[in-house]
Amino acid sequence: MAETLGSLCDKLTIVKLKQWHSENPERLQSLATQERQLEEEISEYVAAVVSGQIPLERLTFAATKVYKKDGNATADVRGTIGQLFSRLAEVNCRLWHEQEKVYEFEKIPVTQKDSVVKQLALLNLERTMCIDELDKTFRDHVAALAGSHP
């Protein structure tokens, strides 16, 4: 997958979740290094976009999820770059906690198993939609700025 602002933000939110849930000093040190690297990569990416080193058509890399839409409704994903980044972080938190249930799937009552699997699928769809919309919104802002400055 080509790196985009959305994919980099997604990785950063996951590193932050791992930091939050980890107590191992070696793991925390490794995660702190990953966090710094991703922060730098995001800054470098935005600078490369602003300087024109990355063309507009490379600012998006749509996931093109193939799934049955009927019965798999997700909330509309729209907003500013900050709102979309916040929503992505929130979705990744929810996804993390839902995934935690799967690690002890045998303890989940049979009547709730389908619900857990369905929720994982829907949260993964919403995560992908957040990443794609973040990329599109960023691209649209860059295009608008480029159009306003001849």
C-alpha positions as YAML, in Angstrom:
chain: A
units: angstrom
residues:
- id: 1
  name: MET
  ca: [0.00, 0.00, 0.00]
- id: 2
  name: ALA
  ca: [1.24, 3.45, -0.84]
- id: 3
  name: GLU
  ca: [1.65, 5.71, 2.17]
- id: 4
  name: THR
  ca: [-0.86, 8.50, 2.50]
- id: 5
  name: LEU
  ca: [-1.66, 10.94, 5.27]
- id: 6
  name: GLY
  ca: [-4.53, 8.66, 6.32]
- id: 7
  name: SER
  ca: [-2.39, 5.51, 6.44]
- id: 8
  name: LEU
  ca: [0.31, 7.30, 8.44]
- id: 9
  name: CYS
  ca: [-2.26, 8.70, 10.89]
- id: 10
  name: ASP
  ca: [-3.76, 5.22, 11.22]
- id: 11
  name: LYS
  ca: [-0.36, 3.77, 12.11]
- id: 12
  name: LEU
  ca: [0.26, 6.52, 14.65]
- id: 13
  name: THR
  ca: [-3.07, 5.94, 16.42]
- id: 14
  name: ILE
  ca: [-2.27, 2.22, 16.65]
- id: 15
  name: VAL
  ca: [1.17, 2.94, 18.14]
- id: 16
  name: LYS
  ca: [-0.49, 5.22, 20.70]
- id: 17
  name: LEU
  ca: [-2.97, 2.45, 21.59]
- id: 18
  name: LYS
  ca: [-0.11, 0.00, 22.04]
- id: 19
  name: GLN
  ca: [1.67, 2.47, 24.30]
- id: 20
  name: TRP
  ca: [-1.47, 2.94, 26.37]
- id: 21
  name: HIS
  ca: [-1.92, -0.80, 26.83]
- id: 22
  name: SER
  ca: [1.71, -1.76, 27.40]
- id: 23
  name: GLU
  ca: [3.78, -1.81, 30.58]
- id: 24
  name: ASN
  ca: [6.86, -3.61, 29.24]
- id: 25
  name: PRO
  ca: [9.81, -1.12, 29.29]
- id: 26
  name: GLU
  ca: [11.49, -2.57, 26.18]
- id: 27
  name: ARG
  ca: [8.23, -2.54, 24.24]
- id: 28
  name: LEU
  ca: [7.50, 1.03, 25.38]
- id: 29
  name: GLN
  ca: [10.95, 2.13, 24.23]
- id: 30
  name: SER
  ca: [10.40, 0.52, 20.82]
- id: 31
  name: LEU
  ca: [6.96, 2.13, 20.57]
- id: 32
  name: ALA
  ca: [8.40, 5.55, 21.48]
- id: 33
  name: THR
  ca: [10.87, 5.15, 18.60]
- id: 34
  name: GLN
  ca: [8.03, 4.17, 16.25]
- id: 35
  name: GLU
  ca: [6.02, 7.18, 17.44]
- id: 36
  name: ARG
  ca: [8.90, 9.59, 16.71]
- id: 37
  name: GLN
  ca: [9.49, 8.00, 13.31]
- id: 38
  name: LEU
  ca: [5.82, 8.30, 12.36]
- id: 39
  name: GLU
  ca: [5.63, 11.90, 13.59]
- id: 40
  name: GLU
  ca: [8.66, 12.72, 11.45]
- id: 41
  name: GLU
  ca: [7.27, 10.81, 8.48]
- id: 42
  name: ILE
  ca: [3.95, 12.68, 8.71]
- id: 43
  name: SER
  ca: [5.76, 16.02, 8.85]
- id: 44
  name: GLU
  ca: [8.00, 15.06, 5.93]
- id: 45
  name: TYR
  ca: [5.01, 13.82, 3.94]
- id: 46
  name: VAL
  ca: [3.07, 17.05, 4.43]
- id: 47
  name: ALA
  ca: [6.17, 19.12, 3.56]
- id: 48
  name: ALA
  ca: [6.69, 17.05, 0.38]
- id: 49
  name: VAL
  ca: [3.05, 17.59, -0.59]
- id: 50
  name: VAL
  ca: [3.23, 21.34, 0.05]
- id: 51
  name: SER
  ca: [6.46, 21.64, -1.95]
- id: 52
  name: GLY
  ca: [4.91, 19.76, -4.88]
- id: 53
  name: GLN
  ca: [7.18, 16.73, -4.61]
- id: 54
  name: ILE
  ca: [4.15, 14.46, -4.29]
- id: 55
  name: PRO
  ca: [1.55, 15.01, -7.03]
- id: 56
  name: LEU
  ca: [-2.16, 15.33, -6.20]
- id: 57
  name: GLU
  ca: [-3.06, 11.97, -7.72]
- id: 58
  name: ARG
  ca: [-0.75, 10.22, -5.22]
- id: 59
  name: LEU
  ca: [-2.44, 11.74, -2.16]
- id: 60
  name: THR
  ca: [-5.14, 9.07, -2.17]
- id: 61
  name: PHE
  ca: [-4.97, 5.30, -2.33]
- id: 62
  name: ALA
  ca: [-8.54, 4.14, -1.95]
- id: 63
  name: ALA
  ca: [-8.94, 0.81, -0.21]
- id: 64
  name: THR
  ca: [-11.74, -0.18, -2.60]
- id: 65
  name: LYS
  ca: [-13.27, -2.57, -0.09]
- id: 66
  name: VAL
  ca: [-15.44, -5.21, -1.70]
- id: 67
  name: TYR
  ca: [-18.28, -6.15, 0.61]
- id: 68
  name: LYS
  ca: [-22.01, -6.64, 0.67]
- id: 69
  name: LYS
  ca: [-23.49, -3.21, 1.50]
- id: 70
  name: ASP
  ca: [-26.92, -4.53, 2.39]
- id: 71
  name: GLY
  ca: [-26.94, -5.14, 6.14]
- id: 72
  name: ASN
  ca: [-23.52, -3.60, 6.65]
- id: 73
  name: ALA
  ca: [-24.43, 0.02, 7.20]
- id: 74
  name: THR
  ca: [-21.80, 2.32, 8.64]
- id: 75
  name: ALA
  ca: [-22.11, 5.90, 9.77]
- id: 76
  name: ASP
  ca: [-21.35, 8.63, 7.26]
- id: 77
  name: VAL
  ca: [-17.71, 9.71, 7.47]
- id: 78
  name: ARG
  ca: [-17.24, 13.42, 6.77]
- id: 79
  name: GLY
  ca: [-15.53, 16.38, 8.39]
- id: 80
  name: THR
  ca: [-12.39, 18.44, 8.57]
- id: 81
  name: ILE
  ca: [-8.94, 16.87, 8.58]
- id: 82
  name: GLY
  ca: [-8.82, 17.24, 12.37]
- id: 83
  name: GLN
  ca: [-12.28, 15.76, 12.82]
- id: 84
  name: LEU
  ca: [-11.46, 12.83, 10.55]
- id: 85
  name: PHE
  ca: [-8.19, 12.14, 12.36]
- id: 86
  name: SER
  ca: [-10.07, 12.24, 15.66]
- id: 87
  name: ARG
  ca: [-12.73, 9.88, 14.31]
- id: 88
  name: LEU
  ca: [-10.06, 7.50, 13.03]
- id: 89
  name: ALA
  ca: [-8.44, 7.44, 16.49]
- id: 90
  name: GLU
  ca: [-11.83, 6.80, 18.13]
- id: 91
  name: VAL
  ca: [-12.67, 4.00, 15.68]
- id: 92
  name: ASN
  ca: [-9.27, 2.39, 16.25]
- id: 93
  name: CYS
  ca: [-9.89, 2.50, 20.03]
- id: 94
  name: ARG
  ca: [-13.26, 0.80, 19.59]
- id: 95
  name: LEU
  ca: [-11.71, -1.71, 17.18]
- id: 96
  name: TRP
  ca: [-8.90, -2.46, 19.66]
- id: 97
  name: HIS
  ca: [-11.36, -3.24, 22.44]
- id: 98
  name: GLU
  ca: [-13.59, -5.33, 20.21]
- id: 99
  name: GLN
  ca: [-10.55, -7.28, 18.99]
- id: 100
  name: GLU
  ca: [-9.58, -7.93, 22.62]
- id: 101
  name: LYS
  ca: [-12.78, -9.98, 22.95]
- id: 102
  name: VAL
  ca: [-11.64, -12.28, 20.15]
- id: 103
  name: TYR
  ca: [-8.48, -13.29, 22.01]
- id: 104
  name: GLU
  ca: [-10.73, -15.13, 24.45]
- id: 105
  name: PHE
  ca: [-13.49, -15.94, 22.00]
- id: 106
  name: GLU
  ca: [-14.29, -19.18, 23.79]
- id: 107
  name: LYS
  ca: [-15.47, -17.13, 26.81]
- id: 108
  name: ILE
  ca: [-17.98, -15.14, 24.78]
- id: 109
  name: PRO
  ca: [-21.51, -16.54, 25.11]
- id: 110
  name: VAL
  ca: [-22.67, -18.24, 21.93]
- id: 111
  name: THR
  ca: [-25.54, -15.75, 21.63]
- id: 112
  name: GLN
  ca: [-23.02, -12.86, 21.43]
- id: 113
  name: LYS
  ca: [-20.40, -14.32, 19.08]
- id: 114
  name: ASP
  ca: [-22.13, -13.22, 15.87]
- id: 115
  name: SER
  ca: [-22.46, -9.71, 17.27]
- id: 116
  name: VAL
  ca: [-18.73, -9.49, 18.04]
- id: 117
  name: VAL
  ca: [-17.74, -10.68, 14.56]
- id: 118
  name: LYS
  ca: [-20.23, -8.28, 12.93]
- id: 119
  name: GLN
  ca: [-18.95, -5.36, 15.03]
- id: 120
  name: LEU
  ca: [-15.35, -6.14, 14.01]
- id: 121
  name: ALA
  ca: [-16.35, -6.12, 10.35]
- id: 122
  name: LEU
  ca: [-18.25, -2.83, 10.64]
- id: 123
  name: LEU
  ca: [-15.47, -1.13, 12.60]
- id: 124
  name: ASN
  ca: [-12.91, -2.24, 10.00]
- id: 125
  name: LEU
  ca: [-15.12, -0.76, 7.27]
- id: 126
  name: GLU
  ca: [-15.44, 2.49, 9.20]
- id: 127
  name: ARG
  ca: [-11.67, 2.59, 9.77]
- id: 128
  name: THR
  ca: [-11.06, 2.23, 6.05]
- id: 129
  name: MET
  ca: [-13.65, 4.90, 5.30]
- id: 130
  name: CYS
  ca: [-11.95, 7.29, 7.76]
- id: 131
  name: ILE
  ca: [-8.55, 6.73, 6.12]
- id: 132
  name: ASP
  ca: [-9.96, 7.21, 2.61]
- id: 133
  name: GLU
  ca: [-11.94, 10.31, 3.57]
- id: 134
  name: LEU
  ca: [-8.95, 11.82, 5.38]
- id: 135
  name: ASP
  ca: [-6.88, 11.33, 2.22]
- id: 136
  name: LYS
  ca: [-9.58, 12.82, -0.03]
- id: 137
  name: THR
  ca: [-10.13, 15.81, 2.23]
- id: 138
  name: PHE
  ca: [-6.39, 16.48, 2.41]
- id: 139
  name: ARG
  ca: [-6.11, 16.18, -1.38]
- id: 140
  name: ASP
  ca: [-9.04, 18.58, -1.86]
- id: 141
  name: HIS
  ca: [-7.44, 21.14, 0.47]
- id: 142
  name: VAL
  ca: [-4.12, 20.90, -1.34]
- id: 143
  name: ALA
  ca: [-5.84, 21.20, -4.73]
- id: 144
  name: ALA
  ca: [-7.81, 24.24, -3.54]
- id: 145
  name: LEU
  ca: [-4.63, 25.92, -2.30]
- id: 146
  name: ALA
  ca: [-2.81, 25.14, -5.54]
- id: 147
  name: GLY
  ca: [-5.73, 26.57, -7.52]
- id: 148
  name: SER
  ca: [-5.78, 29.78, -5.49]
- id: 149
  name: HIS
  ca: [-2.04, 30.43, -5.90]
- id: 150
  name: PRO
  ca: [-1.11, 30.54, -9.57]
...
